[in-house]
Amino acid sequence: MIVDYDYVKNATSNKNILIVDVREPDEIKEHGKIPNSINIPLGNVTTALNSLSEKEFEQMYGQKKPSEDKEIIFYCMIGKRSGMAQQNAISIGYKNTKNYLGSWTDWASKNQ
């Protein structure tokens, strides 16, 4: 499932949707991030969603660990890594994942 800018813009104010930035922290420092998103670098997505306890997840990311049916939107710089994160999440049982194709590049171009 792929989502677009308008969908993600609406999701930023919806507490029932988790927006996950899978870029590296230095990329976020340099470019910025979508409001209300959390950063879980691509290499950590499977571990964070699969292996961390509820408490560990909340301590690391400041949010409740998502249940398997919670809506999660992944994004990165252009949509490639977020697609990989989406597949990783699906493979461990997450049923409501979405990929923001265009990702940060699209978001930044529409929010100048």
N, C-alpha and C positions, 0 to 999 in steps of 0.2 A: 504494500500500500504506500503510495506516494502522496505527499501533501504539498501545497503551494504557499506562497507568502501570506495570502489572506487567512488561510486556515491557521497558520502558525501565529499570526498577529492576534487572532481571536484567542488562541490557546494560551498566550502569555498572561491573560487575566483569568484563566480557568484553573482553579486549584485541583481539579480532578485529572488534569493532564500534566505529565512530567516531561519537561523538555530537557534533553541531554545533549550537551556539546561534547563531542568526542575528540576535539583537537587537543594538542598539547598545551599546558598552561602558558608557555611563552608565546604561543600564537594568540591566545586570548588577551594577554597583556598588550601585545602589539596592535591587535585589530579591534578588540572589543567583543561583546557577546550579546546575545538576544536576552532581553529582560526576563527575569525569573527562571533562567535556565541554570542547570548545574553542570559542572565539568567532571566527566568521567572519561579520561583518555581511552582511545580505542583499545589499547592493550590491557586495560583494566575492566572493561565492560562485563565480560563473562564472569570474572571473579567477583566483581561488585554485586552483580545481580544473582549469582548462583551460590557463592560461598560465604559472603559476609552475613553475620547475624543481623537481626533488625537493629539492635543497639549499635553495632559496629558501623552499619550503613549510615545511621542517623548521625553518629559522631563524625564520620568522614565527610558527609555531603550535606548535612544540615536539613535533611528531609527524611520522611518515613520511607523505608524500603518499599518499592512498588510491588503490589500483588501481581500474580501472573496475568490477571485480566485488566489491570490498569492501563490506560492509554499512555504510551510513551512515544514521543517524537524525537528522533535522533537527527542531529545535524553536525556538519564539519565545515570545511571551507567551500567545497563545491558539490558535495553529495556522495562522493565515492566511499570515504571511510564510514560515513553514517549508514550507508547501505550495508557495509560489512558488519557494523554494530547491530543493525536491525536483524541480519541473518543470524548473528551469534545469539541474540536474545530469543529469536524464534526457536533456535536449536535447543535451548534449555527450558523451553516451555512457555515463553511469553506469547500471548495470543493477540495482543492489540498494539502492535508496534507499527510505526510509520517512519518514513524517510523523507526529510525535507530536501528535495532535489533542488539544487541551486544554492542551498544552505547559506552560509555567511555572505558569500559573494552577492547573492540575490538580495538578502536582507539589507546589507549595507547600501546597495545601489538604490533601494527604495526608501531609505531613512537618512538621507543627507540633508 
